[in-house]
Amino acid sequence: MTSAPSAEDSAGDEPRGIAAERLTFFSDAVVAIAITLLALELPLPEGPTSAELLRSLGHHQSEYVSFLISFVVIGGHWRAHHRLFNYVTALGGGLARLTFGWLLTQVIMPFATKVLAENGGFEFRFVFYAVVQVVALTLFLVMARQIQRHHLYRADTPPELFGSVYRGIGALIAAFAVSIPVAFFTHWAYTCWIVIPIVVNLLFRVRRRTAAA
């Protein structure tokens, strides 16, 4: 009994550029659906008067904040994916399988957001969300490595593209990974997601200016 062909095997019959474009368009559609699902999970404020509606908004504050966090996070994932795959011309190195794994984490994001917004058990809720991000970012990092390793990119790809991807994604992986143990000591673990990437970016700029001097 023969096994079903993989996405990359079936893509072999297509022009190289078309296979890569189809994967990119499919990824864009899945990410758009994930963002739409985020909005569908938002609770509606309730109350017969304006004052009660405002109080209801306050009661659902955690859900709204979690939505904004995940909207920014998914948008960041899509932006990085769009920037990288804008130069991809072919599939290979397990790129299709890695992309589907990455898309799975994007689809899980609305559920992880709902978990994060719940009350009680902060450590579990926070760690679950952070782990989803670490997995998603790690898969993306491996995707970028395979694209570079198998030369699946255009000849006019900027030479600094992969370096900036590794640096940016690596900083985010560090931010979410470090926040996991911090969450067991303080609810301010959220700040790791902002502070660490900023610090890494500043250190890189200082290092680059020092080297240029």
N, C-alpha and C positions, 0 to 999 in steps of 0.2 A: 504493500500500500504506500503510495507516494504521499509525501507531506505537502501541505498547501504552500504555494510560493510566498515568499516574504514580500513586503512592499518594495524593497530594493531590487529583488529579483524581477518582479513584474515591471519595475521602472526601467529595466534594462532594454526593453523593447521600444522605449520612447526616446526622443532626442534628449540629450543630457540636460539642457536648460529647461525644457518643459517639465521634466520630472521634479526638478528642484522648485520651479515656480508653483506647481500643483501642491507640493508639500507646504510651501510658504502660505499660499492662499488658504489652505485647509487650517493651518495653525492660526491665522488671523481670525478665521470664522469661529474656531473653538474658544479663543481668548475673548472674543466679543460676546459669545454666549455666557462665558464665565462671569463677565462683568454684568451682564443682564440679570443673571441669577442672583448676584449680590443685591441688586436693587429690589428684586422680587421678594427677598427675605426681610426687607425692612418693615417693621411694624407700623401700622397706621395709628396716629394719635386719636384718642377717643374723648368724648365729652360734649355735652350740649352747649357749653358756653366757651368763649375764648379763653377765659382763665383756666378752665379745666383742660382744654386742649393744650395749653402751655405747660400745665403740670404733667400731663401725659407725655409730652415731649421730654420733659426732664426725667421721667421714670424710665424712658427708653434711651437714655443718653448713651449707655454703654453700647447698644446696638448701632447707633448712629456713628459713634466714634470708631467702632470696629469696621463699619462699612467704609468710612473715609480712609482708614489705614489700608484696608485690603484693596480699595480702588487705586490708591497710589502704588501699592506693591505690585498688583497685576499690571498696571500701566507701565511700571518700571521693567517688569519682565518682558512685556510686549515691545517696549522701546529698544531694549537690548537685543531681543530676537530680530526685530526689524533691521536694526543697524548691522547686525552680523550677516543675516541671510540676504541682505541686499546685494552681497557680493558672491553668494554661493551659486555655482553653476552646475553642480552635479551631486548625486547621492553616492554614498560609499562609506566604508568604515563604520557600518551600523548606524548611520546618521538617522535613517527613518525610524528605527526602533528607539533610539535615544529621544527623538522628537516626540514620539508617542508617549514615552515615559514622562517627559517634561509636560506634555499636554495633560496627562492624567493629574499631575499636581495642580495645574491651573483649574481643572474641573473640580478638584477637591476643595479648592480655596473657599468657595461660598460656605461649604459645610464647616471648614476650619474656622471661618469668620463667625459663624453662628455659635460654635463651641466657645470661642474666645469671648463672646459677648454675654455668656451665661453668668449667673451668680454662683459664688462658692467654688472651692477647689481651684484657686487661682493657679497654683503651680502646674497642675495637670493641663488646664486649659491653655496656659501660656506656652508650656513646653510642647504640646501637640502642635500648636500653630507654628512655633519656631522650627520644629523638626520638619514640617511640610516645606517651609521656606529653604531650609538647608538642603533637603533632597532636591527641590526644584533647581536651586542655584548650582548644586554640584552636577546635576545632569546637564545643565546648560554649559558649565565649564568643560565637561567632557565632550560635549558637542563641538564647542569651539576648538578643542584640542584635535579632534578627529578631522575637522574641516582643514585645519592647518597641516596636520600630518599627512593627509592624503591629497593635499593640493586641490581641494574642491572649490576654490575661489577664483575670481576673475584676475586677469593679469594686472589690471589697474587698481587692485585693492591697496589702500593706503598701508604702508609698511608698519605704521604704529597701531593699526586696528587691533590685532590680537593682543598686543601688550596692554592696551587700554582695557580690553575686555577682561583679561586675566586679572588685572589690578582691581578693576571695579567690582567684578563678581567675587573675587577673593575677599575684598573688604566686606562685602555684604554677608558672605558665608561666615566670616569671623564675627561680625556683629550679631547675627542670629545665634551662632554657636556659643559665644560668650554669654549671651543673655540667658541661656538655659540654666546654668548653675546660679547666676545672679538672681533669677526668679525665686529661688528657694530662700532668699534672704530679704528681698524687698520687692514691692510692686513697682518700683521705679526701674525695673529691668527693661521696660520699654525704651528708656533713653539710650540704651546700647545700640538700638537700631538706627539712631540718628547720629550719636556722638562718634562712634567708631569709624564709620565711613568718612565723616568730616575730618577726623584726625588723620586717617590714612591719606586722604587727598592732600591735606596741608603738608604732611611730611614728604609726600612725593614732590610737591611743588618746591619745597625748600631744598630738597636733594637735587632737583633738576637745576634750580638757580645756582646752587653751589657748584655743581659740575660745570655749568656754563661759564661761571666766573673763573 
